Amino acid sequence: MVTPLSNPPPQGGRERGCASGETMTFRATVLTIFPDMFPGALGMSLAGKALAAGVWSLETIDIRDFGIGIHRQVDDTPAGGGPGMVMKADVLARAIDSAGADDRPRLLMSPRGRPLTQQRVIELAGGPGALILCGRFEGVDERVIEARGLEEVSIGDYVLSGGEIAALVVLDACIRLLPGVMGKAVSAQEESFAQGLLEYPHYTRPQVFEGRAIPEILTSGDHAKVAAWRRSEAERLTRERRPDLKTPEPDPASRENRSRKRPSDG
């Protein structure tokens, strides 16, 4: 059964601020054996408000509706032997085909997939949406991955009980980038990974907390120096914590900040 979890957008779609003036909405279709897990956290906060407003739409397809026999079987023992069960290609193919043919990417949440990056999230958010298959058990029959052109996506080097939580992660990352969802577009531009760097440290009142003061430069009122400090801190954190990231060339304006000692932690 296909379950829509939001009202359909008005005819012609919903305005998303496209440069060409074209109207569209981000459509998410999730295939799962646990449809009640959706929208979950996506029904709250900014994503929930955007869902209610029709900025994006969500429907779930219960894979068991396409299962075999009285028990609606969706899995079987692995060819060649081994532990666990494998989701059946024929069942999954019918479930995928029920969503209809369109140009949305078809994602399979899988620990062996390509790591999800902010760049891929930006690409997905800029498109018409996504169809997401949530794997379970030992895995998915390879033949349906090939036959239906599924893009395997991983959210990290660890294993979950199923793809549902991973699907929520992907959708949350995309939805927050849709026009009008976040308060200021600049917020997304300054976040971690947006420029190949981790985000700089944040501070707010009180001025002093347990003997730790806000760095003076942030309260100086000199916007150029604040920007340079933030860039310098972002570069430092990226070098220390994520040396695997391709760090862009240092901003010359931030070099002078590298020699500045950070506030003491004690």
N, C-alpha and C positions, 0 to 999 in steps of 0.2 A: 504494500500500500504506500502511495506517495502522500506524505503529509506536509502541506505548506504551513510554515510557522510564522507567516506575516501576510498582511494583505498584499495582493498584487499591485504593482505600481500603476499609475494612471496610463491610459493609452499613449503609446509613444515613449514610455519610460519616464524616469524621473531625472530632473536636471542634476548633472554632476559637475557642472562648471567646465565642460570641455571647451577647448580653444575654438573649435570649429562651430560651436553652438549646438552640436549634436546632443540629444538627450539619451540617457541610458541608465541602467541600474546594474549593480553588481549582484549576480545571481549565484548563490551557493547551493549545490545539491550534494547531500552526504548520504552515502550508502553504508549501512551499518546493521548489525543484528541487535543493537541497543538504541533504537531511535529516541527513547525517552531521555537519553543523555543530552539531547539538543533541544533548545539552544543553550541550556546550562548557563554558564557564566556570560555567554554572549547575549543573554536576555537582560543583562543588567548594565548599569553605567552608560558610557558613551555608546558602546555597541548596541545595547538594548534600545536606547533612544533612537539611534539611527535605523534600527530594524523596524521600530514602530512607525517611524516617519517615512519608511519606504526607500531610504537611501540604499539599502541592500535587502535582498530577500533570501530566505532559507527554506529549503524543503528537505525532508528526509525520506529515504526509500529503505524499507525494511527488507533486507536480503532474504529473510526467512519466507517472505511471501512468494519467493521463487524457488524455495526448497523442494526437495523430492520426497514424495510419499506422505503418509499421514503424520509423520513426525517432522516434516518440512526440513529434511536433512540438507545441510549446506557444506558439509565437510566429509572427508573419507581418509582412510589410512594412506600414508605416503608410499608411492611406488618405490621399490627397492628396500622397503623396510625402514625401521627407525621409530623414534618416539613421536608422540603427538599426532595431530590430525592436520590435513591440508584442505583449505577452502577450495571447493570444486569449480572448475573452469566453466562448465555449462550453466551452473546456477548463477555465478557472478556475471557471466555474459548476458543472461536474460535480465538481470537487475540493471546492469549498465545500459542496455538497449532500451529499457523502459523509460529512461530519462530523456530519450529523443536525441536526435543528431543536431549538434551545433558546434561552434568553433571554440568553445571553452576548453581549456586544458583539462586532462583527466589525470588526477593525482592518486597515487597509492602510497599511503603512509607506511613506511617500511624502514627498519633500522639499517638495512643495507643500501638505502637510497642515497642520492646525492645530498649533502648537507644543505639545509635551508639557509639562505643568506638574505641579508637585507636587500640586496640588488634583485634577487628573485622575487621577494615580497613586493617590491616596487613594481616589477613587471606584472605580477598577478593583479595587484590593486589597480593598475592602469588598464586592465582588460575587462572583458564582459563577466568575469566570475570564474568559478571552477567547479568541477565535479570531483568529489573526494571519496575514494573507497577506503574504508577502515578495515584493515586486515585483522585477523584473529587467529588463534591457535598457533600451529607451527609455521604457517605461511600461506601463500596463495599459489595455486597452480600456475607455473610459468607461462603456459600457453595462453591464458587469458590476458596476461600482461602484454604479450606480443600482439595478440589478435585485436585487442582494443586500444593499443597505443598508450598504455599507462606510464606515466612518469613517476618513478619511485623517489620519494622525498623522505629524508630523515631529519628529525629535529635535534638529534644529538647522539653521541656514542654511548647509548644505553638502551635497554629493552623495556618496553611497557607491556601491560597485559593485552593491549589492543590499540588500534589506531585512532580511537575516538578522541582521547585527550590530545594527541598530536594534531588531529584535524582542528580542534578548538584553537590550538596554538597558531596554526597557519591562518585560520580565518580572523582571529583577533589581530594578528600582525597586519593583515591586509585591510581590514575594515577601518582601523584607526587612521589609515592613510587616505581614505576616501574624502573627497572635497566636502567640507562642512562638518566633519565628524569631530576633529580636534579644533580647539579654539583658534590657534594661530599656526599657519603653515610653517613658520620659522621654527616651531617646536620640533617638527620632524626633521628639519634640516640640520639641527644641532645635536641630534641624538647619537648614541653609540652606533657605529658602523656607517652612518649616513655619509661620512667623508673618509671612510677607511680608518677611522680612529674610534677609540672608546670615548665615552663622554667625559667631560671635565667634572670635578667635584662641585656639589651644590651646597649652599648655606642659606639660612634665613634667621630671623630673630628667634631667640634673644641674641644680642651682640656677643655675650660671653656665656658659654655653657660648660659648667664644671671646670673652669679655668682655661677653656679652649676658646679663643677669640676668632671671629670671622677675619680672614685675611684683610689687612688694611686696604689693599688695592681695590677690593670689591666695593668698598664704601667711599672711595676717593672721588667718585663722580667723573673720572676720566675714562670715557667709553673705549677709547683706543687702547689704553693700558689694560683695561678689563678684558677686552677681546684677545689681546696678546697673551695675557696670563692664562686665560682659558685654553687657548690653543696650545700653549706650552705644557699645561697640565695634562691635556688630552694626549699629547705626544708622549709624555712621560709614562702615563698609565698604560698606554698601548705597548710601549717598549717593555715595561715590567710584567704585564699580565698576559698580553697576547702578541708575543713576538712573531707568531705565525701570520699575522695580518700584514698585508702589504701597505706599510705606512707611507703616506705621501711625503714629499720633500718638506722639511721643516719650514715653517713660516719665518722669514727673517725677522719680522717684528717681535717674534716670541723668543728669540734666542737669548735676549738679555734677561728674560725671566728664569731661564734654566739655572742660573747661578744663585737665584734668590732662595733662601732657606724657607721651607714651609713652616707653619706654626707648630710649636712643640706639641706632642701628643700627651705630654705629662708634665 
